[in-house]
Amino acid sequence: MKKIANISTLVIFFLSCTTPKMNLEAYIDINANSYSAIPVDVIFIYDDKVIDEFKKMSAANWFLKKEQFINDYAVNNLIQVLSYEIVPGQHFAVSDFKPMKTPLITILYANYLNSNENRIILSDYSSIRLKLKESSFLLNQ
């Protein structure tokens, strides 16, 4: 019986270690977004039925319908949403978040005042480094 308990403990430990933590670091120019804070959302997608919908969605559309998407998808664990608001001139960092499980894809939306797409599909969510500029953002490698 003791062997089964030890094996169960090991399985739980290894399963909890399989999903890496997310590290997000962002630098935002002082004149970014007309000197206004920029909402940034990271969406972890866990169900392939909703991937295409998110891959095509602009940031403006995401933020407009965010509450409904959360009601439709997050409550059923099809997606997981992290929301931040980054202030111009700020250096922003978070490194203590771990997704519920390994996402199929991860999408980042930045809600600028302009009508650009302001969306990026991330191949690696474990280390995200952003440069938020005046009217757009880019991923730093």
KAQUI-V49530 format. One record per residue. N is the residue number from 1. PSI is psi in degrees with one decimal (none if undefined). D_FIRST is the distance of its C-alpha to the first C-alpha in whole Angstrom. Layout:
BEGIN
n->{N/N}
psi->{PSI/PSI}
d_first->{D_FIRST/D_FIRST}
END
This chain:
BEGIN
n->{1/2/3/4/5/6/7/8/9/10/11/12/13/14/15/16/17/18/19/20/21/22/23/24/25/26/27/28/29/30/31/32/33/34/35/36/37/38/39/40/41/42/43/44/45/46/47/48/49/50/51/52/53/54/55/56/57/58/59/60/61/62/63/64/65/66/67/68/69/70/71/72/73/74/75/76/77/78/79/80/81/82/83/84/85/86/87/88/89/90/91/92/93/94/95/96/97/98/99/100/101/102/103/104/105/106/107/108/109/110/111/112/113/114/115/116/117/118/119/120/121/122/123/124/125/126/127/128/129/130/131/132/133/134/135/136/137/138/139/140/141}
psi->{-36.7/-35.7/-40.5/-42.6/-42.3/-41.4/-42.7/-42.7/-43.4/-42.9/-46.4/-42.0/-48.8/-36.4/-37.3/-20.9/-8.7/-23.5/114.7/156.5/154.2/134.4/118.6/126.0/132.5/139.1/132.9/126.6/150.5/-31.3/12.0/140.7/42.1/43.8/26.0/150.3/150.8/114.7/133.1/127.1/135.8/125.0/118.8/124.6/126.1/-4.2/126.8/-14.9/-20.7/-2.4/-51.2/-38.2/-43.2/-35.4/-28.8/-12.0/134.1/162.4/-41.0/-42.5/-40.6/-50.7/-30.2/-39.8/14.5/-48.7/-41.6/-40.5/-40.0/-43.2/-38.2/-38.9/-40.2/-37.9/-21.7/10.2/29.0/-27.1/163.6/134.7/130.7/130.5/134.9/157.2/119.2/129.0/139.2/139.7/-3.2/147.4/122.6/136.5/140.8/135.5/15.8/18.4/136.6/123.4/158.7/-36.1/177.3/120.6/154.2/-44.7/162.7/131.4/139.2/130.3/136.7/126.1/77.4/162.4/-16.8/-178.8/17.9/164.1/-43.6/50.2/144.4/137.6/124.4/130.3/-22.9/109.5/-9.5/-21.3/93.2/121.7/116.2/148.5/109.6/113.6/-170.7/-49.4/9.2/174.7/161.4/158.6/123.3/135.5/none}
d_first->{0/4/5/5/7/9/10/11/13/15/16/17/19/20/21/23/25/26/29/32/34/37/40/43/46/50/53/56/60/62/64/61/61/64/63/60/57/55/52/49/46/43/42/39/39/36/37/40/42/43/44/47/48/47/48/52/52/54/53/56/55/51/52/54/52/49/48/48/46/43/44/43/41/39/38/36/34/37/38/38/41/41/45/47/51/52/55/58/58/55/52/49/45/42/39/36/35/32/33/30/30/32/35/37/40/41/45/47/50/52/55/58/61/62/62/60/57/55/52/50/47/44/43/41/40/38/41/44/48/50/54/56/59/62/62/59/56/54/51/51/49}
END
